[in-house]
Amino acid sequence: MFARTPQDFGLLIRARRRELGLEQRELAERVGVSRQWIVDVEKGKPRAELRLVLRTLSALELDVDVSPRDPSPKPAPNPAWNVDLDDVLNRARGKTE
């Protein structure tokens, strides 16, 4: 999953916590924060302390992978895909215009 906003991180944290069957209180204890802090982060609190967010991700057994976006342009569509189906069917039927 790509996380680019605080809300993305919050959704990721909530989804993983639930996947592991953890209550907010249990995760808070593992991280060493209050349950309210977990609630705020899961709601996408924009000013959450990075150190604690990283500790939370670690408690959820998640890694952070930071890599550059692929700047290469997407390949152009194959010209062979621009086929006039009516023309193909007419030729197959022996009809030409």
C-alpha positions as CSV (number, residue, x, y, z in Angstrom):
1,M,0.0,0.0,0.0
2,F,1.2,3.5,-0.8
3,A,0.9,6.0,2.0
4,R,1.3,9.6,1.1
5,T,-0.9,11.5,3.6
6,P,-1.5,11.3,7.3
7,Q,-4.9,9.8,6.5
8,D,-3.3,7.1,4.4
9,F,-1.0,6.2,7.3
10,G,-4.0,6.2,9.7
11,L,-6.0,3.8,7.4
12,L,-2.9,1.5,7.1
13,I,-2.4,1.4,10.8
14,R,-6.1,0.7,11.5
15,A,-6.3,-2.0,8.9
16,R,-3.1,-3.8,10.1
17,R,-4.2,-3.5,13.8
18,R,-7.5,-5.1,12.9
19,E,-5.8,-7.7,10.8
20,L,-3.7,-8.7,13.8
21,G,-6.8,-8.7,16.0
22,L,-5.5,-6.0,18.3
23,E,-7.7,-3.5,20.2
24,Q,-6.6,0.1,20.2
25,R,-5.7,-0.3,23.9
26,E,-3.5,-3.2,23.2
27,L,-1.6,-1.5,20.4
28,A,-1.2,1.6,22.6
29,E,0.4,-0.5,25.4
30,R,2.8,-2.1,22.9
31,V,3.8,1.3,21.5
32,G,3.9,3.1,24.9
33,V,1.3,5.7,24.1
34,S,-2.3,6.4,25.1
35,R,-5.3,4.9,23.5
36,Q,-6.3,8.4,22.4
37,W,-3.0,8.8,20.6
38,I,-3.9,5.6,18.5
39,V,-7.4,6.9,17.9
40,D,-6.0,10.3,16.7
41,V,-3.4,8.6,14.4
42,E,-5.9,6.3,12.9
43,K,-8.0,9.3,12.1
44,G,-5.1,10.8,10.2
45,K,-3.8,13.3,12.8
46,P,-1.4,15.4,10.7
47,R,1.0,16.3,13.5
48,A,1.7,12.9,15.0
49,E,5.3,12.5,16.1
50,L,7.3,10.6,13.5
51,R,9.2,8.6,16.1
52,L,5.9,7.3,17.6
53,V,4.5,6.6,14.1
54,L,7.6,4.5,13.3
55,R,7.3,2.7,16.6
56,T,3.7,2.0,15.9
57,L,4.5,0.6,12.5
58,S,7.2,-1.6,14.1
59,A,4.7,-2.9,16.7
60,L,2.5,-3.8,13.8
61,E,5.4,-5.6,12.1
62,L,5.3,-3.2,9.2
63,D,8.4,-1.9,7.3
64,V,8.8,1.5,5.7
65,D,10.2,1.4,2.2
66,V,11.0,4.8,0.7
67,S,11.8,4.8,-2.9
68,P,11.6,7.3,-5.8
69,R,8.6,7.3,-7.9
70,D,9.1,5.9,-11.4
71,P,9.5,9.0,-13.6
72,S,9.6,7.0,-16.8
73,P,6.6,7.7,-19.1
74,K,4.2,5.0,-19.7
75,P,4.6,3.2,-23.0
76,A,2.4,4.4,-25.8
77,P,-0.5,2.2,-26.7
78,N,0.3,-0.4,-29.4
79,P,-0.9,0.9,-32.8
80,A,-2.1,-2.6,-33.5
81,W,-4.7,-2.1,-30.8
82,N,-6.3,0.6,-32.9
83,V,-8.3,-1.8,-35.1
84,D,-11.5,-1.0,-36.9
85,L,-13.5,-4.1,-36.0
86,D,-16.1,-3.4,-38.7
87,D,-13.4,-3.4,-41.3
88,V,-11.9,-6.7,-40.0
89,L,-15.4,-8.3,-40.0
90,N,-16.2,-7.0,-43.5
91,R,-13.0,-8.3,-44.9
92,A,-13.5,-11.7,-43.2
93,R,-17.0,-11.8,-44.9
94,G,-15.4,-10.9,-48.3
95,K,-16.9,-7.5,-48.3
96,T,-14.8,-4.5,-49.3
97,E,-15.7,-0.9,-49.6
